[in-house]
């Protein structure tokens, strides 16, 4: 940074010394803008280089979730787009299906996944949901109305159906999530949220 400022200052002095004393003030300002932009770029680059690398979740649940995701992906179609969650060895598959045969394929594909002792399918018929509000908007409304803000809770809305997963500190938070999902207009609510004390 010091070298960059020195170069800029020497450039200005050289311009003035060569008889360009009528150099517009705007040009001087622009030169300082260039120097400042260079400083910002250097700061960003050094900041990026000094950041700690992101640690990958290698817990048993994360590995089981990856295996469950691979099984679903191998099925293709809508099942490949389903979202798996694994919490304390309990797997949840949230998404849509096109035919009853898809449901059977999902049941078979999710059996015997290492690290998953039990699997709950939360699959909804594609195209059966509400048309007046998007799943994302409904999800946001549920979270806003409940006031529950924690990384331990996952709210997914599929075809207007709310699936509540994770853990909360109190029964009141669990009930608020459930009530909010119903008040927001979810077609159905599947509440699998547990209390943290019971989860441990």
C-alpha positions in Angstrom: 0.0 0.0 0.0 2.8 2.4 0.9 4.5 1.7 -2.4 1.2 2.4 -4.3 0.8 5.8 -2.6 4.4 6.7 -3.2 4.0 5.9 -6.9 0.9 8.1 -7.1 2.6 10.9 -5.3 5.7 10.8 -7.5 3.4 10.8 -10.6 1.7 13.9 -9.4 5.0 15.7 -8.6 6.4 14.7 -12.0 3.3 16.3 -13.7 3.7 19.5 -11.8 7.4 19.6 -12.3 7.0 19.3 -16.1 5.1 22.5 -16.3 1.6 21.0 -16.1 0.7 23.3 -13.2 -2.7 23.8 -14.8 -3.6 20.2 -14.2 -7.4 20.2 -13.4 -8.3 19.5 -9.8 -10.6 16.8 -11.1 -7.7 14.9 -12.5 -6.0 15.0 -9.1 -9.2 13.8 -7.5 -9.4 11.0 -10.0 -5.8 10.0 -9.2 -6.7 9.7 -5.5 -9.8 7.7 -6.4 -7.5 5.3 -8.4 -5.2 5.0 -5.4 -8.1 4.5 -3.0 -9.6 1.8 -5.3 -6.2 0.1 -5.4 -6.0 0.2 -1.7 -9.5 -1.3 -1.4 -8.6 -4.0 -3.8 -5.4 -4.9 -1.9 -7.4 -4.9 1.4 -10.0 -7.2 -0.1 -7.4 -9.5 -1.5 -5.4 -9.7 1.7 -8.7 -10.2 3.6 -9.7 -13.0 1.4 -6.3 -14.7 1.8 -6.3 -14.3 5.5 -9.8 -15.8 6.1 -10.0 -19.2 7.7 -11.2 -21.9 5.4 -14.7 -23.1 5.8 -14.9 -26.3 7.8 -17.0 -29.1 6.3 -19.6 -30.8 8.5 -18.4 -34.4 8.8 -20.8 -35.4 11.6 -22.5 -38.8 11.3 -25.8 -37.1 10.4 -24.1 -35.0 7.7 -22.6 -38.1 6.1 -25.9 -40.0 6.4 -27.6 -37.1 4.7 -25.2 -37.1 1.8 -25.8 -40.8 1.3 -29.5 -40.3 1.4 -29.2 -37.5 -1.1 -27.2 -39.7 -3.4 -29.9 -42.4 -3.2 -32.6 -39.9 -4.2 -30.5 -38.4 -6.9 -30.0 -41.8 -8.5 -33.8 -42.1 -8.8 -34.0 -39.1 -11.2 -37.1 -37.1 -11.9 -38.8 -35.3 -9.0 -37.2 -37.6 -6.4 -33.8 -36.3 -7.4 -35.0 -32.8 -6.4 -36.2 -33.8 -3.0 -34.4 -32.4 0.1 -33.1 -34.9 2.6 -32.5 -34.0 6.3 -31.0 -36.3 8.9 -31.2 -35.4 12.6 -29.9 -37.8 15.2 -30.2 -40.7 12.7 -33.8 -39.9 11.7 -34.1 -39.1 8.0 -36.7 -36.9 6.5 -37.2 -36.6 2.7 -39.2 -33.4 1.7 -40.3 -32.9 -1.9 -42.9 -33.8 -4.5 -43.8 -36.9 -6.5 -45.7 -37.4 -9.8 -47.2 -40.9 -9.4 -47.9 -43.5 -6.7 -45.0 -45.5 -8.2 -42.7 -42.6 -7.3 -43.7 -43.0 -3.7 -42.9 -46.7 -3.8 -39.5 -46.0 -5.4 -38.8 -43.5 -2.7 -39.6 -46.0 0.1 -37.3 -48.6 -1.4 -34.5 -46.2 -2.2 -34.4 -44.8 1.3 -34.2 -48.1 3.1 -31.0 -49.4 4.6 -29.0 -46.1 4.2 -26.1 -46.3 6.6 -26.5 -43.9 9.5 -30.3 -43.6 9.0 -32.2 -45.7 11.4 -35.7 -44.4 10.4 -36.9 -42.4 7.4 -40.1 -40.3 7.1 -41.2 -39.4 3.6 -42.8 -35.9 3.4 -43.6 -36.0 -0.3 -46.6 -34.2 -1.8 -48.3 -34.6 -5.2 -46.8 -32.2 -7.7 -49.2 -29.5 -8.9 -51.6 -30.0 -6.0 -50.7 -26.9 -4.1 -52.1 -23.4 -3.7 -51.7 -21.1 -6.6 -52.3 -17.7 -4.8 -49.1 -17.7 -2.8 -45.7 -19.2 -3.5 -44.1 -21.8 -1.2 -41.2 -19.4 -0.4 -43.6 -16.6 0.6 -45.6 -19.0 2.8 -42.4 -20.2 4.4 -41.3 -16.6 5.1 -44.7 -15.8 6.6 -44.5 -18.8 9.0 -41.1 -17.8 10.2 -42.0 -14.1 10.6 -45.3 -14.9 12.4 -43.7 -17.4 14.8 -40.8 -15.2 15.7 -38.6 -18.3 16.1 -35.1 -17.6 14.8 -32.7 -20.4 15.3 -30.4 -22.4 13.0 -31.8 -25.6 14.6 -35.2 -25.1 13.0 -36.0 -25.8 9.3 -39.3 -24.8 7.8 -40.0 -26.2 4.3 -43.1 -25.6 2.4 -44.0 -27.9 -0.5 -47.2 -27.5 -2.6 -48.5 -25.3 0.2 -47.8 -27.9 2.9 -45.6 -27.0 5.8 -43.0 -29.4 7.1 -41.4 -28.3 10.4 -38.1 -29.9 11.4 -35.3 -29.5 14.0 -35.3 -28.6 17.7 -36.4 -25.7 19.9 -35.7 -24.7 23.5 -39.4 -24.6 24.7 -42.7 -26.2 24.0 -44.1 -22.7 23.5 -41.7 -22.2 20.5 -42.8 -25.5 19.0 -46.5 -24.5 19.4 -45.9 -21.1 18.0 -44.3 -22.6 14.9 -47.3 -24.9 14.5 -49.9 -22.2 15.1 -48.1 -19.8 12.7 -48.1 -22.4 9.9 -51.8 -22.9 10.3 -52.5 -19.2 10.5 -50.4 -18.5 7.5 -52.7 -20.8 5.5 -50.7 -24.0 5.0 -52.7 -26.7 3.5 -51.4 -29.1 6.1 -48.8 -29.0 8.8 -46.3 -31.8 9.7 -44.6 -30.8 12.9 -41.5 -32.9 13.6 -39.8 -30.3 15.8 -38.6 -31.7 19.2 -37.4 -30.1 22.4 -33.7 -29.7 22.7 -33.7 -31.4 26.1 -35.4 -34.4 24.6 -33.1 -34.4 21.7 -30.0 -34.8 23.8 
